[in-house]
Amino acid sequence: MLTLKILFWMCVFFIFYTYIGYGILLFILIRIKRAFGQKKEDKQPGYEPEVTLFVAAYNEKDYVDKKVQNSFELEYPRGKVKQVWITDGSDDGTPALLEKYKDRGVEVYHKPERGGKIGAINRGIQFVKTPILIYSDGNTMLGKESIRRIVDLFANPKVGCVSGEKRIAQKEKDTAAGTEGIYWKYESTLKKWDAELYSVVGAAGELFAIRTELFQEVEPDTLLDDFIISLRIAMKGYTIQYDPEAYAIESSSANVKEELKRKVRISAGGIQSIIRLKKLLNIFKYGILSFQYISHRVLRWTLAPLFLPLAFILNLIVTLNQGLFNFSYIYTYLLWGQVLFYLSALIGWYLENREIKIKVLFVPYYFFIMNLSVYLGLARFIKGKQTVNWERAKRGS
C-alpha cells in the first residue's frame, strides 16, 4: 500500500506542476529576476523595416474582404506592408475574390492542388522579399497596432520570432467551447512570464512573425507548422518573444464537438513535434529553453494526461482499503474531490447538449475534453490517420 501511495503522490505532483505549479514557479523566478535587475537589451533605433503579411488560405471566401480591409487598416506605413496570399486548393472562389485587390498591393499565388497549410508555407517563402515575415490566418482579424508592436520587439537582434496573442471573441450564447477563451487568458499570462524569464515555447499560428532569413523548410507532413518553425528558430540561439497587444481575434468553436476535433489534431501534432524536436529535451545543451519547453508543453502532451486516470485509480484503491466514507483520512477527501470534478464534467456535457449555459460547469468539462484529445490524438498519430489536409473546425457565428 505504501508503494501505491507514493505512486499516487507522484501523479498528483506532476498533474499539479503541469497545470498550476509551473505557473507559480514562473512567477517566483521572474520576481527574483526583477529583484536582481534586468539587463538592457541592445536595440536598433528607428527600426521600421518592410514586412510581409503572409496568409495561407483555403476556402476563405467568407473572410477575404474583411481580412484584406483589416490588413489595410493596420497602423504601419502602408508602403512597407506587403501582402502575400497562397490559396492552394481553394475552390470556393477565394482566389478570384483576392484578384480585385491586386492593384492595391495584394499578391495572390494559387494552384489547384491542395498540399495543406505547410505545403503552402514552404511554397510561398520564395515570394517573400522582406526581412520580417508575419504569418496570419485568413479567418482572424488583427489588432490595429499588431504589426507595429511585433516589429518593435524585432528591434532587439537577439529576437528571432515574435508570437502574438490568440483572442477568442466571447458571445453570450457561447457554450462550453466558449471556455476556450478562459484557457487562452491563462495561456497568455504564462506566455508573458515565459518571455520575461527567457523565451516563449512555441508561437500561435493565428499571428506570429519570424526573421525571414531564419526560415527553415518544414517537413511536408508537419501538423503544427507554427510550433516547429518557431522552436527551431529558438534552438538556433534566438528567443521567441510575446506581446499580448499584438493579437488575432476569432470566434470560439461552434460547439465542443468542433473544439475536440481541433484539439485532437493539435495533440497529434504535439506528439509529432516532441519526436521531431527531441534534441530540445537535452537540458544540458539548451538549458532554460529546455526547462520551459518540457514544463509548459511536453508534460501537457505526455505525462499529465496519463497520470490523471492513474491518480484516480490509485486513489480509489488506497481509499477502499480504509473505507470510502472514512473522512478522517485525507485520501477519502481527495477521492470524492475527483469524483465531484468528473461529475461536474459530466453535467457540463449534459448541459452542452441541452444548450443550457452554466459556465462554471463548463470549465471541468473543457479540461476533460483537453486531456481526452491527447489520447485521441496519440491514437491518430500512431495510426497515421491525421493528414495535413484537415477539415477546419466550425466557428461560432
C-alpha positions in Angstrom: 0.0 0.0 0.0 2.9 2.4 0.7 4.1 1.9 -2.9 0.7 2.8 -4.2 0.6 5.9 -2.0 4.0 7.0 -3.3 2.9 6.5 -6.9 -0.3 8.4 -6.2 1.5 11.4 -4.8 3.9 11.3 -7.8 0.9 11.6 -10.1 -0.6 14.4 -8.1 2.7 16.3 -8.2 3.1 16.0 -12.0 -0.6 17.0 -12.6 -0.4 19.9 -10.3 3.0 21.1 -11.6 1.9 20.8 -15.2 -1.3 22.9 -14.9 -0.7 25.1 -11.9 2.7 24.6 -10.3 4.7 25.7 -13.4 2.9 29.0 -13.4 3.6 29.5 -9.7 7.3 28.7 -10.2 7.5 31.0 -13.2 6.0 33.9 -11.2 8.6 33.3 -8.4 11.5 33.1 -10.9 10.6 36.3 -12.7 10.2 38.1 -9.4 13.7 37.0 -8.5 14.9 38.2 -11.9 13.3 41.6 -11.4 14.8 41.9 -8.0 18.3 41.5 -9.4 17.6 43.9 -12.2 17.2 43.2 -15.9 20.0 43.8 -18.3 19.0 46.2 -21.0 18.9 44.6 -24.4 20.5 46.3 -27.4 18.0 47.7 -29.8 18.2 49.3 -33.2 16.9 52.9 -33.0 14.3 53.8 -35.6 13.8 50.2 -36.7 10.9 50.2 -39.2 11.6 47.5 -41.9 9.4 46.3 -44.6 7.2 43.3 -43.6 5.2 40.7 -45.4 1.8 39.7 -44.1 1.6 36.1 -45.2 -1.7 34.2 -45.4 -2.0 30.6 -46.4 -5.8 30.4 -47.1 -8.0 27.5 -48.0 -11.6 28.3 -48.9 -11.9 31.6 -47.0 -14.4 33.4 -49.2 -16.5 34.4 -46.2 -13.5 36.2 -44.7 -11.4 37.6 -47.6 -12.9 41.1 -47.8 -12.9 41.6 -44.0 -9.3 40.2 -43.7 -7.9 42.4 -46.5 -9.7 45.5 -45.2 -8.4 44.8 -41.7 -4.9 44.5 -43.1 -5.1 47.9 -44.8 -6.2 49.5 -41.5 -3.2 48.3 -39.5 -1.0 51.1 -38.0 2.2 50.7 -40.0 3.4 52.6 -43.2 1.2 51.2 -46.0 4.1 51.1 -48.4 6.1 48.9 -46.0 3.4 46.2 -45.7 3.4 43.6 -48.4 0.6 41.0 -48.6 1.1 37.5 -49.9 -1.8 35.1 -50.1 -1.2 31.4 -51.0 -4.6 29.8 -51.9 -3.6 26.3 -52.9 -6.6 24.0 -53.4 -9.2 26.7 -52.8 -12.3 26.0 -55.0 -14.9 28.3 -53.4 -13.8 31.5 -55.3 -11.3 32.7 -52.8 -8.5 33.4 -55.4 -11.0 35.3 -57.6 -12.1 37.5 -54.7 -8.5 38.4 -54.0 -7.8 39.3 -57.6 -9.7 42.6 -57.2 -7.1 43.7 -54.6 -4.0 43.1 -56.8 -3.8 46.8 -57.8 -3.6 47.6 -54.1 -0.5 45.5 -53.5 -2.1 42.2 -52.6 -0.2 39.3 -54.2 -2.1 36.1 -54.9 -0.4 32.8 -55.7 -2.7 29.9 -56.5 -2.5 26.4 -57.7 -5.4 23.9 -57.9 -3.7 21.1 -56.0 -4.1 21.2 -52.2 -1.0 20.4 -50.2 -2.0 21.6 -46.8 -1.0 24.7 -44.9 2.6 23.6 -44.5 2.8 23.0 -48.3 1.6 26.5 -48.9 4.1 27.9 -46.4 7.0 26.1 -48.0 5.9 27.1 -51.5 5.2 30.7 -50.6 8.5 31.5 -48.9 10.0 32.2 -52.4 7.7 35.2 -52.8 8.7 36.9 -49.5 11.4 39.6 -50.1 11.2 41.5 -46.8 13.3 40.9 -43.6 10.3 40.3 -41.4 7.7 37.7 -42.3 4.3 37.8 -40.4 2.0 34.8 -40.6 -1.7 35.2 -40.0 -4.8 33.1 -40.7 -7.4 34.1 -43.2 -10.3 34.0 -40.7 -8.7 36.1 -38.0 -8.7 39.9 -37.6 -5.7 41.7 -36.2 -5.5 44.4 -33.7 -4.6 47.8 -35.3 -1.2 48.0 -33.5 -0.2 44.4 -34.1 2.5 44.9 -36.8 4.0 47.9 -35.0 4.3 46.1 -31.7 5.7 43.0 -33.4 8.3 45.0 -35.2 9.3 46.8 -32.0 10.3 43.5 -30.5 12.4 42.6 -33.5 14.5 45.8 -32.8 16.4 43.5 -30.4 18.7 41.5 -32.7 18.5 38.5 -30.3 14.8 38.0 -31.1 14.2 35.6 -33.9 10.5 35.1 -33.6 7.6 37.0 -32.1 4.3 35.5 -31.1 1.1 37.5 -31.0 -1.9 36.6 -28.8 -4.8 34.5 -29.9 -8.0 36.0 -28.6 -11.4 34.4 -28.6 -14.4 36.6 -29.2 -16.8 35.9 -26.3 -20.5 35.9 -27.1 -23.4 35.5 -24.7 -24.6 32.4 -26.5 -21.2 30.6 -26.3 -21.5 27.2 -24.6 -18.6 25.0 -23.3 -16.5 25.9 -26.3 -16.5 29.4 -25.1 -14.4 28.3 -22.2 -11.6 28.2 -24.7 -11.4 32.0 -24.0 -10.7 31.4 -20.3 -8.0 28.9 -21.3 -6.3 31.3 -23.6 -6.3 34.1 -21.0 -4.4 31.7 -18.7 -2.1 30.8 -21.5 -1.4 34.4 -22.3 -0.3 35.0 -18.7 2.1 32.0 -18.9 3.5 33.3 -22.2 4.2 36.7 -20.8 6.1 35.2 -17.9 7.9 32.7 -20.2 9.0 35.6 -22.4 10.2 37.6 -19.4 12.2 34.7 -18.0 13.8 33.8 -21.3 11.6 32.7 -24.3 8.1 31.7 -25.2 8.0 28.0 -26.2 6.0 28.0 -29.4 4.1 30.6 -31.4 0.4 30.9 -32.1 -0.3 30.2 -35.8 -3.1 32.8 -35.8 -0.4 35.5 -35.6 3.4 35.1 -35.4 6.4 36.6 -37.1 10.0 35.5 -37.9 13.1 36.9 -39.4 12.8 35.7 -42.9 16.4 34.7 -43.1 15.8 32.2 -40.3 13.1 30.2 -42.1 13.8 26.6 -42.4 11.7 24.5 -44.7 9.5 22.2 -42.7 8.7 18.5 -43.4 5.6 18.3 -45.7 3.6 16.1 -43.2 4.1 18.6 -40.3 0.9 19.2 -38.3 1.9 22.1 -36.1 3.9 24.3 -38.5 3.9 27.3 -36.2 5.2 25.3 -33.3 8.0 23.6 -35.3 9.1 26.8 -37.2 9.3 28.9 -34.0 11.1 26.4 -31.8 13.6 25.6 -34.5 14.5 29.2 -34.5 14.8 29.2 -30.7 17.1 26.2 -31.0 19.5 28.4 -33.1 20.0 30.6 -30.1 17.4 33.3 -30.7 14.5 34.0 -28.4 10.7 33.9 -29.1 9.1 37.0 -27.6 5.5 37.8 -27.0 3.2 40.8 -27.0 -0.4 40.3 -25.9 -1.4 43.6 -27.6 -0.4 42.2 -30.9 -3.4 40.0 -31.3 -5.5 38.0 -33.7 -9.2 37.5 -32.8 -11.6 34.8 -33.9 -14.8 33.2 -32.7 -14.7 30.2 -30.4 -15.5 26.8 -31.9 -19.2 26.3 -32.7 -19.5 23.6 -30.1 -17.4 21.2 -28.1 -17.5 18.5 -30.8 -15.8 21.0 -33.2 -13.4 22.1 -30.5 -12.5 18.4 -29.8 -11.8 17.9 -33.5 -9.4 20.8 -33.4 -7.7 19.7 -30.2 -7.2 16.1 -31.4 -5.3 17.4 -34.4 -3.2 19.7 -32.1 -2.5 16.7 -29.8 -1.4 14.5 -32.7 0.8 17.3 -33.9 2.2 17.8 -30.3 3.3 14.1 -30.2 4.8 14.5 -33.7 6.6 17.7 -32.6 8.1 16.1 -29.5 9.6 13.4 -31.6 10.9 15.9 -34.2 12.3 18.3 -31.6 13.7 15.5 -29.4 17.1 17.3 -29.2 15.4 20.1 -27.3 14.8 17.7 -24.4 18.5 17.9 -23.7 18.5 20.4 -20.8 22.3 20.3 -20.7 22.5 21.7 -24.2 19.6 24.1 -24.3 19.3 25.0 -20.6 16.4 27.2 -19.6 14.7 26.8 -23.0 14.5 23.0 -22.4 13.2 23.6 -18.9 10.4 25.9 -20.3 9.7 23.6 -23.2 9.3 20.4 -21.0 7.4 22.2 -18.3 4.9 24.1 -20.5 4.5 21.8 -23.5 5.9 18.3 -23.2 4.2 17.4 -19.9 0.8 18.5 -21.2 1.1 16.2 -24.2 2.5 13.2 -22.4 2.7 12.5 -18.6 -0.1 14.8 -17.2 -3.0 13.2 -19.3 -1.6 9.8 -18.5 -1.4 10.5 -14.7 -5.0 11.8 -14.4 -6.8 8.4 -14.7 -3.9 6.7 -12.9 -4.2 9.1 -10.0 -8.0 8.3 -9.7 -7.4 4.5 -9.9 -4.6 4.6 -7.2 -6.7 6.9 -5.0 -9.7 4.5 -5.3 -7.6 1.5 -4.3 -6.0 3.2 -1.3 -9.3 4.6 -0.1 -11.1 1.3 -0.5 -8.5 -0.1 1.8 -9.6 2.4 4.6 -13.2 2.8 3.7 -15.0 5.1 1.2 -16.6 7.1 3.9 -13.8 7.3 6.4 -13.5 11.1 6.4 -10.6 11.2 8.9 -8.5 10.0 6.0 -7.1 12.5 3.5 -7.3 10.1 0.6 -11.1 9.9 1.1 -11.4 13.7 0.6 -9.1 13.5 -2.4 -11.1 10.7 -4.0 -14.5 12.4 -3.5 -13.0 15.6 -4.8 -12.0 13.8 -8.0 -15.5 12.2 -8.2 -17.1 15.7 -7.9 -14.8 17.1 -10.6 -15.6 14.4 -13.1 -19.3 14.5 -12.2 -19.2 18.3 -12.9 -17.6 17.5 -16.3 -20.4 15.0 -17.0 -23.0 17.6 -16.1 -21.2 20.1 -18.3 -21.5 17.6 -21.2 -25.2 17.2 -20.5 -25.8 20.9 -20.3 -23.8 21.4 -23.5 -26.1 19.0 -25.4 -29.2 20.7 -23.9 -27.8 24.2 -24.7 -28.1 25.3 -21.1 -25.4 27.8 -20.0 -23.9 27.3 -16.6 -20.3 28.3 -17.4 -18.8 27.3 -14.0 -19.6 23.6 -15.0 -18.1 24.1 -18.5 -14.6 24.6 -17.0 -14.1 21.0 -15.8 -15.8 19.7 -19.0 -13.4 21.7 -21.2 -10.4 20.5 -19.1 -11.7 16.9 -19.5 -12.0 17.4 -23.3 -8.5 18.9 -23.5 -7.0 15.7 -21.9 -9.2 13.3 -23.8 -7.9 14.9 -27.0 -4.4 13.8 -26.1 -5.4 10.2 -26.0 -7.4 10.5 -29.3 -4.5 12.5 -30.8 -2.0 9.9 -29.8 -4.1 7.1 -31.3 -4.5 9.1 -34.5 -0.8 9.8 -34.7 0.2 6.1 -34.1 -2.3 5.0 -36.8 -1.0 7.7 -39.2 -4.6 8.9 -39.8 -4.0 12.7 -39.2 -3.4 14.4 -42.5 -2.1 17.9 -43.1 -5.3 18.4 -45.3 -7.8 18.6 -42.5 -11.3 20.0 -42.2 -11.2 23.2 -40.2 -13.3 23.3 -37.0 -16.5 25.3 -37.5 -16.6 28.5 -35.6 -19.4 30.1 -33.7 -21.3 32.9 -35.5 
